[in-house]
Amino acid sequence: MLRLVVPEGLGYTSGGTVYNTHVADALRGLGVTVEVVGVPGAWPVGTAADRRRLRVALDLPDAAVLDVADAPVLDVVDDADRRTHEGGAARNSAMAPASGPASPAARRAVLVDALLVLGAPEELHAAAQAAASSGAALGILVHMSLADAPGLSAEEAARSAALECEALAAAHTVLVPSDFAARRLAERYGTSARVARPGVVRVPAAPGSLAEGRAPHLLCLAALLPGKGQLRLVRALGELREMPWTLTLAGHDAADPAYAHAVAVEAARLGIADRVLIPGELRGPALETEWSRTDLTVLASVSETFGLAVAESIARGVPAMVGAGTGAAEALSLSLSGGLGPAGAVVGNPGPGTDPLTAELGRWLADLTVRARWRAAARAARPLLPGWESTALGVARALGVGAPRP
């Protein structure tokens, strides 16, 4: 049995909430009993009341489950592994689950979204001790490191890193969505993390706009936040205003209203507002309609642990352009499985002279051969991408729950 503890009431869809939803469903498909518990609050640190709700939610499944009144159970959520440093190794060993006769199918575990606990190490340490005493496992699922959040001062980043280090040392198992994220945690904290890379849902290939004789259409699928790079993308396309293209910036636009407003103002200043659509977050049929007309996905983030939108793009046969030095480059590398090279490009950070993003977008817009090659690579890779069952198997094995098929 697995209790998955997740943030509730974020108000928008993120890669993390999508991941959580699909993993819970896929684990159930493997025969694992999954209880999803949502914890509302002002995370990642939360108020005193928020942290009381978190302490209740972190109880083991056999410990007063009926007391979880403030942390509602949700049917669907709307996305040798030890520390290598001496102190972390000692703490991890001390809190490891007690050995016992329970089979994997009967073993219990708690997996908590790191957004809830990386700022609450005391609660996590208490939960780890309780889990260890009963032979259960406690895991943290790190979708994003708090220290990588954009806009932090040096002091804030250092404080976040200290909290993270303490919280990660408490967990029996740390799960991340990419090799990139695992390396970052190892380099920063000496944490040994297990990778459970996101899967994709099998969907039809997107025809795109070019196939219907329209201007090439670009999509950035991300919340409008400074770290996601929409302002950079708008400025890059402003330099290419003489070329035909259209752009949709689809994502939650209320988390940082000032930034979302700045993006719209910049598009107007550059004279391209009529070609840049900012519809807010798209879901369901509206999102699928947007995908169907997309020819290129662009994710110019400065920090990504994986870049689920990139994998979803390749799953539709749509190439992608991503920022260097992020986990999105790992997501793009999945397209190599098709044997036709990468379905897109990794672009460097801005520097003196022309922004590399401007140059790469200009090349794609101008060169029919490049467009055809990238699209062919995406089409070849799409049937070979792993599904969410593969992710669920990785999670189940890491936590020792269920009886996953080989």
VOGU-325125 format. One record per residue: x, y, z of N, C-alpha, C in turn; residue in one letter. Coordinates in steps of 0.1 Angstrom, whole numbers, padded with zeros to 4 digits, always signed. Example, Ala and Ser with C-alpha at 12.3 -4.5 7.8 and 13.67 -1.06 7.14 Angstrom:
2
+0132-0057+0078+0123-0045+0078+0132-0033+0078a/+0128-0022+0071+0137-0011+0071+0129+0000+0079s/
END
This chain:
406
+0008-0012+0000+0000+0000+0000+0009+0012+0000m/+0005+0022-0008+0012+0035-0008+0003+0047-0005l/+0008+0055+0004+0001+0068+0006+0009+0079-0001r/+0003+0085-0011+0010+0096-0018+0005+0109-0013l/+0013+0117-0007+0010+0130-0001+0014+0141-0010v/+0004+0149-0014+0007+0159-0024+0001+0173-0020v/+0006+0184-0026+0000+0197-0024-0014+0197-0029p/-0023+0204-0023-0037+0206-0027-0039+0221-0029e/-0047+0224-0039-0052+0238-0041-0041+0247-0046g/-0032+0242-0055-0022+0251-0061-0029+0261-0070l/-0040+0257-0076-0047+0266-0085-0043+0265-0100g/-0033+0257-0102-0029+0255-0116-0022+0241-0118y/-0021+0237-0130-0014+0225-0134+0001+0227-0136t/+0009+0218-0130+0023+0219-0133+0028+0205-0137s/+0040+0204-0141+0046+0191-0145+0045+0182-0133g/+0047+0187-0121+0047+0179-0109+0033+0173-0106g/+0023+0181-0108+0009+0176-0105+0005+0166-0116t/+0009+0168-0128+0006+0158-0139+0013+0145-0136v/+0026+0146-0132+0034+0134-0128+0027+0127-0117y/+0023+0134-0106+0016+0127-0095+0004+0120-0099n/-0004+0126-0107-0017+0120-0112-0014+0107-0119t/-0005+0108-0129-0003+0096-0138+0004+0085-0130h/+0013+0088-0121+0020+0078-0113+0010+0070-0104v/+0001+0078-0098-0010+0071-0089-0018+0062-0098a/-0023+0067-0109-0031+0058-0118-0023+0046-0123d/-0011+0048-0127-0003+0037-0132+0000+0026-0121a/+0003+0031-0109+0005+0022-0098-0007+0013-0095l/-0019+0020-0095-0031+0012-0094-0032+0002-0105r/-0028+0005-0117-0029-0004-0128-0020-0016-0126g/-0009-0014-0118+0000-0025-0114-0005-0033-0102l/-0016-0029-0097-0021-0037-0085-0018-0031-0072g/-0011-0019-0071-0008-0013-0059-0019-0005-0053v/-0023-0006-0041-0033+0002-0035-0027+0016-0032t/-0033+0026-0038-0027+0040-0036-0038+0048-0030v/-0034+0055-0019-0042+0065-0013-0036+0079-0015e/-0043+0088-0022-0037+0101-0024-0043+0111-0014v/-0034+0117-0007-0038+0127+0003-0034+0141-0001v/-0043+0150-0002-0039+0164-0006-0038+0172+0007g/-0028+0180+0008-0026+0189+0019-0025+0204+0014v/-0036+0211+0017-0036+0225+0013-0026+0233+0022p/-0021+0245+0017-0012+0253+0025-0004+0262+0016g/+0003+0271+0023+0012+0281+0016+0026+0275+0015a/+0027+0264+0007+0039+0257+0006+0049+0265-0003w/+0062+0263-0001+0069+0251+0005+0072+0251+0020p/+0069+0262+0027+0071+0262+0041+0058+0261+0049v/+0048+0269+0046+0035+0267+0052+0034+0274+0065g/+0022+0276+0069+0019+0282+0083+0019+0271+0093t/+0018+0275+0106+0017+0265+0116+0005+0256+0114a/-0006+0261+0110-0018+0252+0107-0015+0243+0095a/-0008+0248+0085-0005+0240+0074+0004+0228+0078d/+0013+0231+0086+0023+0221+0091+0016+0211+0100r/+0006+0215+0107-0002+0205+0115-0009+0195+0106r/-0015+0201+0095-0021+0192+0086-0011+0182+0079r/+0001+0188+0076+0011+0179+0070+0015+0168+0080l/+0016+0171+0093+0020+0160+0102+0009+0149+0102r/-0003+0153+0101-0014+0143+0101-0013+0134+0088v/-0010+0141+0077-0010+0134+0064+0002+0125+0063a/+0013+0128+0070+0025+0120+0070+0024+0108+0079l/+0014+0106+0087+0012+0094+0095+0012+0082+0085d/+0016+0071+0090+0016+0058+0082+0002+0054+0080l/-0001+0047+0069-0015+0043+0066-0022+0035+0077p/-0015+0028+0086-0022+0021+0096-0022+0029+0109d/-0018+0042+0109-0018+0050+0121-0028+0061+0120a/-0040+0058+0126-0051+0068+0127-0054+0074+0114a/-0056+0066+0103-0060+0071+0090-0073+0079+0091v/-0082+0075+0100-0095+0082+0101-0093+0096+0107l/-0082+0100+0112-0080+0113+0118-0076+0123+0107d/-0074+0119+0094-0070+0128+0084-0082+0137+0079v/-0087+0144+0088-0099+0152+0085-0095+0165+0078a/-0083+0170+0081-0079+0183+0075-0071+0180+0062d/-0069+0168+0059-0061+0165+0047-0069+0155+0038a/-0078+0160+0030-0088+0152+0023-0081+0142+0014p/-0087+0130+0013-0083+0120+0004-0088+0123-0010v/-0080+0123-0020-0084+0127-0034-0084+0114-0042l/-0093+0113-0051-0093+0102-0061-0083+0106-0072d/-0082+0118-0076-0073+0123-0087-0067+0136-0082v/-0054+0137-0084-0047+0149-0081-0045+0158-0093v/-0050+0170-0092-0048+0179-0104-0034+0185-0104d/-0008+0169-0118+0012+0165-0121+0015+0161-0105d/+0219-0001-0028+0229+0006-0020+0227+0021-0021a/+0213+0027-0022+0209+0041-0023+0210+0048-0010d/+0222+0053-0006+0224+0060+0007+0231+0073+0004r/+0231+0082+0014+0239+0094+0012+0254+0091+0012r/+0261+0098+0003+0275+0096+0002+0283+0104+0012t/+0277+0114+0017+0285+0121+0028+0282+0115+0041h/+0292+0115+0050+0292+0107+0062+0279+0110+0071e/+0276+0123+0073+0265+0126+0082+0252+0121+0076g/+0250+0123+0063+0237+0118+0057+0236+0103+0057g/+0248+0096+0055+0248+0082+0055+0244+0077+0069a/+0249+0083+0079+0245+0078+0093+0231+0080+0096a/+0225+0092+0092+0211+0095+0095+0202+0085+0087r/+0206+0083+0074+0198+0075+0065+0198+0060+0070n/+0209+0055+0075+0210+0042+0080+0202+0040+0093s/+0203+0051+0101+0196+0050+0114+0181+0050+0112a/+0176+0056+0101+0162+0057+0099+0157+0047+0089m/+0165+0038+0084+0160+0028+0074+0149+0020+0080a/+0140+0015+0071+0129+0007+0076+0134-0006+0083p/+0128-0010+0094+0132-0022+0100+0128-0034+0091a/+0137-0044+0091+0135-0056+0083+0123-0064+0089s/+0116-0071+0081+0105-0078+0086+0100-0088+0076g/+0090-0096+0079+0086-0106+0070+0076-0102+0059p/+0072-0089+0059+0062-0084+0050+0067-0086+0035a/+0058-0091+0027+0061-0092+0013+0060-0079+0006s/+0066-0077-0006+0064-0064-0013+0049-0060-0015p/+0041-0070-0017+0027-0067-0019+0020-0061-0007a/+0025-0065+0005+0019-0061+0018+0026-0049+0024a/+0038-0046+0019+0046-0035+0025+0039-0022+0023r/+0041-0013+0033+0035+0000+0033+0045+0011+0031r/+0042+0021+0024+0051+0032+0022+0044+0045+0021a/+0051+0056+0024+0046+0070+0022+0055+0077+0013v/+0050+0082+0002+0057+0090-0007+0052+0104-0007l/+0060+0114-0004+0055+0128-0003+0062+0137-0013v/+0054+0145-0019+0059+0155-0029+0068+0165-0021d/+0080+0167-0026+0090+0175-0019+0085+0189-0017a/+0076+0194-0025+0071+0208-0022+0066+0210-0008l/+0061+0199-0002+0055+0199+0011+0065+0198+0022l/+0077+0192+0019+0085+0189+0031+0099+0194+0030v/+0104+0199+0018+0117+0204+0018+0119+0216+0027l/+0108+0223+0030+0109+0234+0039+0104+0230+0053g/+0102+0217+0055+0097+0212+0068+0104+0200+0073a/+0117+0201+0075+0125+0189+0079+0121+0183+0092p/+0117+0191+0102+0113+0185+0115+0101+0175+0113e/+0091+0179+0105+0080+0170+0103+0085+0157+0096e/+0094+0159+0086+0099+0147+0079+0107+0138+0087l/+0115+0143+0096+0123+0135+0105+0114+0127+0114h/+0104+0133+0119+0094+0126+0128+0087+0115+0120a/+0083+0118+0108+0076+0107+0100+0086+0096+0096a/+0098+0099+0094+0108+0089+0090+0110+0079+0102a/+0111+0085+0114+0113+0077+0126+0101+0068+0128q/+0089+0073+0127+0077+0065+0128+0076+0054+0118a/+0080+0057+0106+0080+0047+0095+0090+0036+0098a/+0102+0040+0102+0113+0030+0105+0109+0020+0116a/+0102+0025+0126+0098+0017+0137+0088+0006+0133s/+0080+0008+0122+0070-0001+0118+0074-0009+0105s/+0086-0007+0100+0091-0014+0088+0086-0008+0075g/+0080+0004+0076+0075+0010+0064+0086+0019+0058a/+0084+0024+0046+0093+0032+0039+0088+0046+0037a/+0097+0056+0038+0093+0070+0036+0101+0075+0024l/+0095+0080+0014+0102+0085+0002+0098+0100+0000g/+0107+0107-0006+0105+0121-0011+0105+0121-0026i/+0096+0127-0033+0096+0129-0047+0099+0143-0050l/+0111+0146-0055+0116+0159-0058+0114+0163-0072v/+0103+0171-0074+0101+0176-0087+0110+0188-0091h/+0113+0196-0080+0121+0208-0082+0128+0211-0069m/+0141+0214-0070+0149+0218-0058+0145+0233-0054s/+0142+0235-0042+0138+0248-0037+0150+0258-0040l/+0162+0254-0039+0173+0263-0041+0175+0267-0055a/+0168+0260-0064+0168+0264-0078+0157+0274-0082d/+0148+0277-0073+0137+0286-0076+0143+0300-0081a/+0138+0305-0092+0143+0317-0097+0140+0329-0088p/+0148+0339-0089+0146+0351-0082+0150+0351-0067g/+0157+0341-0062+0161+0340-0048+0174+0348-0047l/+0175+0355-0035+0187+0362-0032+0197+0351-0027s/+0210+0354-0026+0220+0345-0022+0217+0339-0008a/+0212+0348+0000+0208+0344+0014+0196+0335+0014e/+0186+0338+0006+0174+0329+0005+0178+0315-0001e/+0186+0315-0011+0190+0303-0017+0198+0294-0007a/+0207+0300+0001+0214+0293+0010+0205+0287+0021a/+0195+0295+0025+0186+0290+0036+0178+0279+0030r/+0173+0280+0018+0166+0269+0011+0174+0256+0010s/+0187+0258+0006+0196+0246+0005+0198+0239+0018a/+0199+0247+0029+0201+0241+0042+0189+0233+0047a/+0177+0238+0044+0165+0231+0048+0164+0218+0039l/+0167+0220+0026+0166+0208+0017+0175+0197+0022e/+0188+0201+0025+0198+0191+0029+0193+0183+0041c/+0187+0190+0051+0182+0183+0063+0170+0174+0060e/+0161+0179+0051+0149+0171+0048+0153+0159+0040a/+0162+0160+0030+0166+0149+0022+0173+0138+0030l/+0180+0142+0040+0188+0132+0048+0178+0124+0057a/+0166+0128+0059+0156+0121+0067+0150+0110+0059a/+0148+0111+0046+0140+0102+0038+0148+0088+0036a/+0141+0077+0036+0147+0065+0033+0150+0064+0018h/+0142+0070+0010+0144+0070-0005+0140+0083-0010t/+0149+0088-0020+0147+0101-0027+0144+0097-0041v/+0133+0102-0047+0130+0099-0061+0130+0112-0068l/+0136+0112-0081+0136+0123-0089+0132+0119-0103v/+0128+0129-0112+0123+0125-0125+0134+0125-0136p/+0146+0127-0133+0157+0127-0143+0170+0124-0138s/+0179+0119-0147+0193+0118-0143+0199+0132-0139d/+0195+0142-0147+0199+0155-0144+0196+0159-0130f/+0184+0157-0125+0180+0161-0112+0188+0152-0101a/+0191+0140-0104+0198+0131-0095+0213+0137-0094a/+0219+0141-0105+0232+0146-0104+0233+0159-0096r/+0223+0167-0098+0222+0180-0090+0222+0178-0075r/+0213+0168-0071+0212+0165-0057+0225+0159-0051l/+0231+0151-0059+0244+0144-0055+0255+0155-0053a/+0255+0164-0063+0266+0174-0063+0264+0184-0051e/+0251+0187-0049+0248+0198-0039+0248+0192-0025r/+0242+0180-0023+0240+0175-0009+0246+0162-0007y/+0252+0155-0017+0256+0142-0015+0245+0132-0014g/+0233+0135-0019+0222+0126-0019+0222+0116-0030t/+0219+0104-0027+0218+0094-0038+0203+0092-0041s/+0199+0096-0052+0185+0095-0056+0182+0085-0066a/+0170+0079-0066+0165+0070-0076+0158+0078-0087r/+0160+0074-0099+0153+0081-0110+0141+0073-0115v/+0129+0080-0116+0117+0075-0121+0112+0085-0132a/+0118+0083-0144+0116+0093-0154+0101+0093-0159r/+0095+0105-0161+0081+0105-0166+0079+0097-0178p/+0067+0092-0180+0062+0086-0192+0054+0095-0200g/+0048+0090-0210+0039+0098-0219+0026+0090-0221v/+0016+0097-0224+0003+0091-0228+0003+0089-0243v/-0002+0078-0248-0002+0076-0263-0013+0084-0269r/-0009+0093-0278-0019+0102-0284-0016+0103-0299v/-0025+0107-0307-0023+0109-0321-0012+0119-0324p/-0006+0118-0336+0004+0128-0340-0003+0141-0343a/+0004+0152-0340-0002+0165-0343+0001+0169-0357a/-0009+0173-0365-0007+0176-0379+0001+0189-0381p/-0001+0198-0371+0006+0211-0372-0001+0221-0382g/+0005+0233-0382-0001+0244-0391+0006+0244-0404s/+0018+0240-0405+0026+0241-0418+0019+0231-0428l/+0015+0220-0423+0009+0210-0432-0004+0215-0439a/-0010+0225-0432-0022+0231-0438-0020+0244-0445e/-0007+0247-0447-0004+0259-0455-0004+0272-0447g/-0005+0271-0433-0005+0283-0425+0009+0286-0420r/+0011+0297-0414+0024+0301-0408+0028+0291-0397a/+0041+0288-0396+0045+0279-0385+0041+0284-0371p/+0035+0274-0363+0030+0278-0350+0039+0272-0339h/+0042+0281-0330+0051+0277-0318+0042+0277-0306l/+0046+0268-0296+0039+0267-0284+0049+0267-0272l/+0047+0275-0262+0054+0274-0249+0044+0270-0239c/+0045+0258-0234+0035+0253-0224+0041+0253-0210l/+0039+0264-0203+0045+0266-0190+0038+0277-0183a/+0037+0277-0170+0032+0288-0162+0040+0300-0165a/+0034+0312-0166+0041+0324-0169+0048+0329-0156l/+0061+0325-0156+0069+0328-0144+0083+0332-0150l/+0091+0340-0143+0103+0345-0149+0113+0334-0152p/+0113+0323-0145+0122+0312-0148+0119+0304-0160g/+0107+0306-0165+0102+0298-0177+0106+0304-0190k/+0111+0316-0190+0117+0322-0202+0107+0328-0213g/+0095+0331-0209+0086+0336-0220+0090+0350-0224q/+0095+0358-0216+0100+0371-0220+0111+0370-0230l/+0120+0361-0227+0132+0359-0236+0126+0354-0250r/+0117+0345-0250+0111+0340-0262+0104+0351-0270l/+0096+0359-0264+0090+0370-0271+0100+0380-0277v/+0110+0383-0270+0121+0392-0275+0128+0385-0287r/+0130+0372-0286+0137+0365-0297+0128+0366-0310a/+0116+0363-0308+0107+0364-0320+0104+0378-0325l/+0106+0388-0316+0105+0401-0320+0116+0405-0330g/+0128+0399-0328+0139+0400-0338+0136+0394-0351e/+0126+0385-0351+0123+0377-0363+0109+0381-0368l/+0105+0393-0366+0091+0397-0369+0088+0397-0384r/+0099+0398-0392+0097+0398-0407+0094+0384-0412e/+0096+0374-0404+0093+0360-0409+0079+0356-0404m/+0073+0347-0411+0059+0342-0407+0060+0333-0395p/+0052+0335-0385+0051+0326-0374+0040+0331-0365w/+0034+0322-0357+0025+0326-0346+0030+0319-0333t/+0026+0324-0322+0030+0318-0309+0019+0318-0299l/+0018+0307-0291+0009+0306-0280+0017+0304-0267t/+0015+0313-0257+0021+0311-0244+0010+0306-0235l/+0009+0293-0234-0002+0286-0227+0003+0282-0213a/-0003+0288-0202+0001+0285-0189-0006+0294-0179g/-0006+0290-0167-0011+0298-0156-0005+0311-0155h/-0013+0322-0155-0008+0335-0156-0011+0344-0143d/-0015+0337-0132-0018+0345-0120-0008+0343-0109a/+0001+0334-0111+0011+0332-0100+0020+0344-0098a/+0024+0350-0110+0032+0362-0110+0026+0372-0120d/+0015+0379-0116+0008+0387-0125+0017+0398-0132p/+0026+0403-0124+0035+0414-0129+0043+0409-0141a/+0048+0396-0139+0056+0391-0150+0047+0388-0163y/+0035+0382-0160+0026+0380-0172+0023+0392-0179a/+0021+0403-0171+0018+0416-0177+0030+0421-0185h/+0042+0419-0180+0054+0424-0187+0056+0417-0200a/+0052+0404-0200+0053+0396-0213+0044+0402-0223v/+0031+0405-0219+0021+0411-0229+0026+0425-0233a/+0031+0432-0224+0035+0446-0228+0047+0446-0237v/+0056+0436-0235+0068+0435-0244+0063+0431-0258e/+0054+0422-0259+0049+0418-0272+0043+0430-0279a/+0035+0438-0272+0030+0450-0278+0040+0460-0282a/+0050+0462-0274+0061+0471-0277+0069+0467-0290r/+0070+0454-0292+0077+0449-0303+0068+0448-0316l/+0056+0451-0314+0047+0451-0326+0042+0437-0330g/+0042+0428-0321+0039+0414-0324+0027+0409-0316i/+0020+0417-0309+0009+0413-0300-0001+0405-0307a/-0004+0409-0320-0014+0402-0328-0010+0388-0332d/+0003+0384-0330+0008+0371-0333+0011+0363-0321r/+0009+0368-0309+0013+0362-0296+0000+0360-0288v/-0005+0348-0287-0017+0345-0279-0013+0341-0265l/-0019+0347-0255-0017+0344-0241-0030+0340-0234i/-0035+0328-0236-0048+0324-0232-0049+0320-0217p/-0038+0320-0210-0039+0314-0196-0037+0299-0197g/-0040+0291-0187-0038+0277-0187-0049+0270-0196e/-0044+0261-0204-0053+0253-0213-0054+0239-0207l/-0066+0233-0208-0068+0219-0203-0077+0212-0213r/-0077+0199-0212-0086+0191-0220-0087+0194-0235g/-0099+0195-0241-0100+0197-0255-0093+0210-0260p/-0093+0220-0252-0087+0233-0256-0072+0231-0258a/-0066+0223-0249-0051+0220-0250-0048+0211-0261l/-0057+0201-0264-0054+0192-0275-0056+0200-0288e/-0065+0209-0289-0066+0217-0301-0053+0225-0303t/-0048+0231-0293-0035+0238-0294-0024+0229-0298e/-0023+0217-0293-0013+0208-0297-0014+0205-0312w/-0026+0203-0316-0029+0199-0330-0023+0208-0340s/-0022+0221-0337-0017+0231-0346-0003+0235-0344r/+0004+0228-0335+0017+0232-0331+0028+0225-0340t/+0038+0233-0344+0049+0228-0352+0062+0227-0345d/+0063+0235-0334+0075+0235-0326+0072+0240-0312l/+0077+0232-0302+0075+0236-0288+0088+0242-0283t/+0087+0253-0276+0099+0260-0271+0098+0261-0256v/+0108+0257-0249+0109+0258-0234+0122+0264-0231l/+0123+0277-0229+0135+0284-0227+0138+0286-0212a/+0134+0277-0204+0135+0278-0189+0150+0279-0185s/+0152+0286-0174+0166+0286-0168+0168+0274-0158v/+0157+0268-0154+0158+0257-0145+0146+0247-0148s/+0149+0235-0150+0139+0224-0152+0146+0211-0147e/+0138+0203-0139+0143+0190-0136+0141+0180-0147t/+0131+0182-0155+0129+0173-0167+0124+0181-0179f/+0112+0186-0177+0105+0192-0189+0095+0183-0195g/+0085+0180-0188+0074+0171-0192+0068+0176-0205l/+0066+0189-0207+0060+0194-0219+0068+0190-0232a/+0081+0188-0230+0090+0184-0241+0087+0169-0245v/+0086+0161-0235+0082+0147-0237+0069+0146-0244a/+0059+0154-0239+0046+0154-0244+0046+0159-0259e/+0055+0168-0262+0056+0173-0276+0061+0162-0285s/+0071+0155-0281+0077+0144-0289+0067+0133-0291i/+0059+0131-0280+0048+0120-0281+0038+0124-0292a/+0037+0136-0296+0028+0141-0307+0035+0143-0320r/+0048+0139-0320+0056+0141-0332+0060+0155-0335g/+0060+0164-0324+0063+0178-0326+0077+0180-0320v/+0087+0186-0327+0100+0188-0322+0100+0199-0312p/+0111+0201-0305+0112+0210-0294+0126+0217-0294a/+0126+0229-0288+0138+0237-0286+0138+0240-0271m/+0149+0237-0264+0150+0238-0250+0163+0245-0246v/+0163+0250-0233+0175+0257-0228+0185+0248-0223g/+0198+0252-0225+0209+0244-0221+0210+0244-0206a/+0217+0234-0200+0219+0233-0186+0207+0230-0178g/+0197+0224-0184+0185+0221-0176+0181+0206-0179t/+0171+0201-0171+0167+0187-0174+0159+0186-0186g/+0154+0197-0192+0147+0197-0205+0155+0191-0216a/+0168+0193-0215+0177+0187-0225+0177+0172-0225a/+0175+0166-0213+0174+0152-0211+0161+0147-0217e/+0150+0155-0215+0137+0151-0221+0138+0151-0236a/+0145+0161-0242+0147+0161-0256+0155+0150-0261l/+0165+0145-0253+0173+0134-0257+0165+0121-0259s/+0153+0120-0254+0144+0108-0256+0142+0106-0271l/+0142+0117-0279+0139+0116-0293+0150+0109-0300s/+0162+0107-0294+0173+0099-0301+0169+0085-0303l/+0159+0080-0295+0155+0066-0297+0150+0062-0310s/+0145+0072-0318+0140+0070-0331+0151+0068-0342g/+0163+0070-0338+0174+0068-0347+0176+0078-0358g/+0169+0089-0357+0171+0100-0368+0177+0113-0362l/+0184+0111-0351+0190+0123-0345+0180+0130-0335g/+0184+0141-0330+0175+0149-0320+0164+0155-0327p/+0152+0155-0321+0140+0162-0326+0140+0176-0321a/+0150+0184-0324+0151+0198-0320+0165+0202-0316g/+0166+0212-0308+0179+0217-0304+0179+0222-0290a/+0192+0222-0284+0194+0228-0271+0201+0241-0273v/+0196+0252-0268+0202+0265-0271+0208+0270-0258v/+0219+0277-0260+0227+0283-0249+0220+0295-0243g/+0226+0300-0232+0221+0311-0225+0225+0324-0233n/+0217+0335-0231+0220+0347-0237+0234+0353-0233p/+0240+0359-0242+0253+0365-0240+0255+0378-0248g/+0267+0382-0250+0269+0394-0259+0265+0390-0273p/+0259+0399-0280+0255+0397-0294+0241+0391-0295g/+0239+0384-0306+0226+0378-0308+0223+0366-0298t/+0211+0366-0293+0207+0356-0284+0207+0343-0292d/+0213+0332-0286+0213+0319-0293+0199+0314-0296p/+0189+0318-0288+0175+0314-0291+0170+0321-0304l/+0174+0333-0305+0170+0340-0318+0176+0334-0330t/+0189+0330-0329+0196+0324-0340+0190+0311-0344a/+0187+0302-0334+0182+0289-0336+0167+0289-0341e/+0159+0298-0336+0146+0300-0341+0146+0305-0356l/+0155+0314-0359+0156+0319-0372+0160+0308-0382g/+0169+0299-0377+0173+0288-0386+0161+0279-0389r/+0154+0276-0378+0142+0267-0380+0132+0273-0389w/+0129+0286-0387+0119+0292-0395+0123+0293-0410l/+0136+0295-0412+0141+0297-0426+0144+0285-0434a/+0148+0274-0427+0154+0262-0434+0143+0251-0434d/+0138+0248-0445+0128+0237-0447+0134+0224-0443l/+0147+0222-0446+0154+0209-0444+0155+0207-0429t/+0158+0217-0421+0159+0216-0407+0145+0212-0401v/+0135+0219-0405+0122+0216-0400+0117+0202-0403r/+0120+0197-0416+0116+0184-0419+0124+0173-0411a/+0137+0176-0409+0145+0166-0402+0141+0165-0388r/+0138+0176-0381+0134+0176-0367+0121+0169-0366w/+0112+0172-0375+0098+0166-0374+0099+0151-0376r/+0107+0147-0386+0109+0132-0389+0115+0125-0376a/+0124+0132-0370+0130+0126-0358+0120+0124-0347a/+0111+0134-0345+0101+0133-0335+0091+0122-0338a/+0087+0121-0351+0077+0111-0355+0083+0097-0353r/+0096+0096-0356+0102+0082-0354+0103+0078-0340a/+0105+0088-0331+0107+0085-0317+0094+0083-0309a/+0083+0089-0314+0071+0089-0306+0066+0075-0302r/+0066+0065-0310+0061+0052-0306+0070+0045-0296p/+0082+0050-0295+0092+0043-0286+0094+0049-0272l/+0087+0060-0270+0088+0066-0257+0081+0058-0246l/+0087+0057-0234+0081+0049-0223+0068+0055-0219p/+0059+0046-0214+0046+0050-0209+0047+0052-0194g/+0036+0056-0188+0036+0059-0173+0038+0046-0165w/+0035+0034-0171+0037+0022-0164+0051+0020-0160e/+0060+0024-0169+0074+0023-0167+0078+0032-0155s/+0073+0044-0154+0075+0053-0143+0070+0046-0130t/+0058+0041-0130+0053+0034-0118+0061+0022-0114a/+0066+0015-0123+0075+0003-0119+0087+0008-0112l/+0093+0019-0116+0104+0025-0110+0101+0030-0096g/+0090+0036-0094+0086+0040-0081+0083+0029-0071v/+0076+0019-0076+0072+0007-0068+0085-0001-0064a/+0095-0002-0073+0107-0009-0069+0115-0001-0059r/+0116+0012-0061+0123+0020-0052+0118+0020-0038a/+0105+0019-0036+0098+0019-0023+0095+0005-0018l/+0097-0005-0027+0094-0018-0023+0080-0021-0020g/+0071-0015-0028+0056-0018-0026+0051-0025-0038v/+0040-0032-0036+0033-0039-0047+0041-0051-0051g/+0036-0057-0062+0043-0068-0068+0043-0065-0083a/+0052-0055-0087+0052-0051-0101+0056-0062-0110p/+0050-0062-0122+0054-0072-0132+0068-0069-0137r/+0076-0079-0141+0090-0077-0146+0090-0069-0159p/
END
